[in-house]
Amino acid sequence: QDMDLFKRRAHRLLNILADVLEILPEAMVIHGITLLNAYPVKAGGFAHIYHGTYTNTDEEQVEVALKVLKISQARDQSDGDRRKILRKFAKEALVWHSLRHPNIVPLLGVDGTTFPGLTTAMVSPWMRQGSVLNYMTEHSPSSQYAITLGLMYLHKENIVHGDLCARNILIHGHQACLTDFGLATFIESDTSKKSSTRSGSLRWMAPELIHPLAGFPFKRTPASDVWAFGCLCCEVGFPHFGSQY
């Protein structure tokens, strides 16, 4: 219990330092990324995904995915908005970098030189077999058990994933791995504290997140992760609540 408390406090301190100094720990920084495509292979609201290669510490060239932070230089994006995006990026990178498990996509590091300007990227192994949704159409549902192992590990580390759905489960070597820790948070012993944002995937949210009871804060918990896992199990067969949202 003392170690869990120490880890939460140390992680909170890292977040504060990253926010104040606007840098991440040097140990997380990697270099030598080569892009394989000029355009993103996937575009999202917060980041784009690029395909590249990276020469690791064993001098092996491996394929990697680059989750590239989108910071606009346009006039309609204020310094405050850009700072908020950078803070969100640092929070995700710090949580992700601390995770070590066969059913968690590893974060190899962060890259700040491949893209111009202030754009930063999180670098992870390239998952050639794609998401679990595509994989399960041709293979057995054994991957669902692997997902539970990854989720159990997160909860043992006192971390809530916060956005568990099929697009955030990738397959590597027929092994299901959890990814996208943008909404991941440490489990707080203080039940009155609420989650910092209501973002997330609506159809996978537990009822208490969609309509919090009076007097209860909006708060992601291990229980809401388990609800999302149940929705994920339905998702690989057919879209749940598909006609309603």
N, C-alpha and C positions, 0 to 999 in steps of 0.2 A: 504493500500500500504506500509506503514511504517513497519507493522507487517510482511508482505511478505518479505521485504528486510531484516529485522532482522533475520527471519528464515533461509533465504538463507545464510546469513553471518555466523550465528551460526553453520549451517550444514557444511559450508566450513571450519570453524575453527576446528570442530570435526574431519573432515577428515585429516587436517594437523596434529593435535595432535596424531591421531591414526597412521599416517604414521611415524612421528618422534619417538614416544615412542613405536611403535609396540605393542600397546594394545588397547582394546576397553573399553568403560565405564563399570565400575563394575556392574552397574544396569542392563546391558544386559546379564551378565553371569548367567547361571543356572547349577545346579548339579543334580545328581540322575537319570541319564539316564540309562536304561537297554536295551541292544540290543536284538531283537527277532530273528535275523538271523545273521549268521557269514559272509555272503556275501551280497554285494549290490543288491537291487531289481532292480536298474536301474543304468547304467553306462554312463557317459558323458565325454566330453573332459576336462572340468574344475572341475567337482565334481562328486561324486557317491552319490546315494540316498540309505539310510538304513532305516529299519523299527525298531522302538523301543517303549518303554513306558517311561512315565515321571510322577512323583508324583507332582501335582501342589500345589499352596499355600493353596488350600482348602482340601488338603490331598486326592485328587481324582487321581486315576491312569488313565492316558489318553494315547492313542496311538499317536505316533509322527513320523514324517519323519525327518531324519537327512541328510541335504545336506553337504556332507563331502568334504572339501577342499583337492585337490590332490597336495601334495608337495612331489616330488621325492627326494630321497637321492642319486640318481644315479649321476655319474660323469658328464653326459651330460647336467645336469641342473645346471646352475651357480647360485651363490648367488643372482645375479641381477634378474634372472628369477624367483627365489623363492620369492624375495621381491616384484616383480611385481604381482605375484599371490596373495600374502598376501594383497597388496594394493587394488586389485580388490575385494577381499573378504570383506575387511573392508568397502569399499565404498558401496557395495550392502547391507551389514548388517545394516549400519547406515541409509540408505534411507528406507529400509524395516521396520526397527524398529520404524520409525516415523509415519507409516501409521496406521490409525484406521478407518475401514469401513466394513460393512457387506459383500461387494463384493470384498474384498482384503483378501487373505490368511494371517492371522496374523503371525508375527515372535514372538515365545515365548521367544527366547533368543539364546545365543551362548554357545556352550559347547567345552571346550578344554581339557577335561580329559578322555573322553570315548575311544579315539583312541590314539595310541602311537605316540611319536615323536612330530613334530610340527603341526600335523594334527588338524584342527579345524572344527567345524560343526555348521551350522545354523539349529535351531530346530523349526519346525512348526507342526501344527496339521496334523495327518494322514488323507488324503482324500480318504476314502474307495471307493467312486464311480468313482474315476479316472478322466481322462481328459474329456473335453467337447466333443471331437471327438467321443469317445466311448459312452458317455452318449446320444448324440443326435441321435444315430442310433436306439434307443429304446424309445425316449421321444420326446415331442414337442419342437419347436424352441424357447420357451419362455426364455430360458437361454440367448439368444442374447441380450435381453433387460437388464438383470442383468449385462452383460458385459459392456454395455454402462454406467450404473450407476457407476461401479467401475472406468471406464476410465474418466468419468466426474469428479469424486472425485479427481483423480490424477491431472488432468489439473487445477482444482480449487486450489489444493495445489502447483501449479506451477511445477509439475513434469511430465516429458515425460517418458512413459514406455520404448519405444525403441525396443521392441522385442515381439510385440503382435501377437500371433498365437495360434492355438488350443492346442498345447502341454503345453502352459503356462496358460491355463484356467482349473482349477480343480473344481470338483463338491463336495459339502458337504451339505447333507440334501436337495438335489435337488436345491441348490443355486450355481450359477456360481461365482467363485472367481478368481481374477487375482493373478498370482504368477510369480516368476523369475524376479527379479529386477536388474540383472547383468548389464544391459545397461541403466538403469534408470538414468536420469539427471534432474537437476533443469533447468527450463526455464530461459534463460538469456535475459536480456533486450538489451544487446549488440549483434546485429545480425551478427557482423563480427566474433564472436567466433565460433569455430567449435567443433563438438563432438570429444571426446578423442580417439575413436576407430571406425573402420569401420566394426567391427564384427556385426553379426546379421543373420537373416533368409532372404536370398536373395529374395525368391518368395513373401515375404510380404513387401519388401521395396518399398517406393514410388519412382517414376521415378527420382526425384531430388536427391535421395540418391544413386541410381545406376549410374546415369550419371549427376553429378553436372554441372551446366552451368559455363562457364568461368567467374571467378571473384566472384563466390558464393561458400562459404565453405560447406563441408560435415557437415550437422547439422540436428540432429533429432529434430522435432518440434511436437506440438499437431496435425498439419495437417498431418504429416507422420504417426502418430498414427492412425488417422482416416482412412487413406488409408489402413493401415494394418488391421484395423477392417473390412473394406469392403472385403479384401482378406479372412479374417477369416470366414465371412459369407458365402463366396463361398466354403471355405475349408470343411465346415461341410456337403456340398452336394457332391462335387467332387474336386479333386486336381486342382487348377487353374494353368494354364501354365504348366500342368503336363508333356507334351511331349517336352517342350523346356528347362527345367532345371533339 
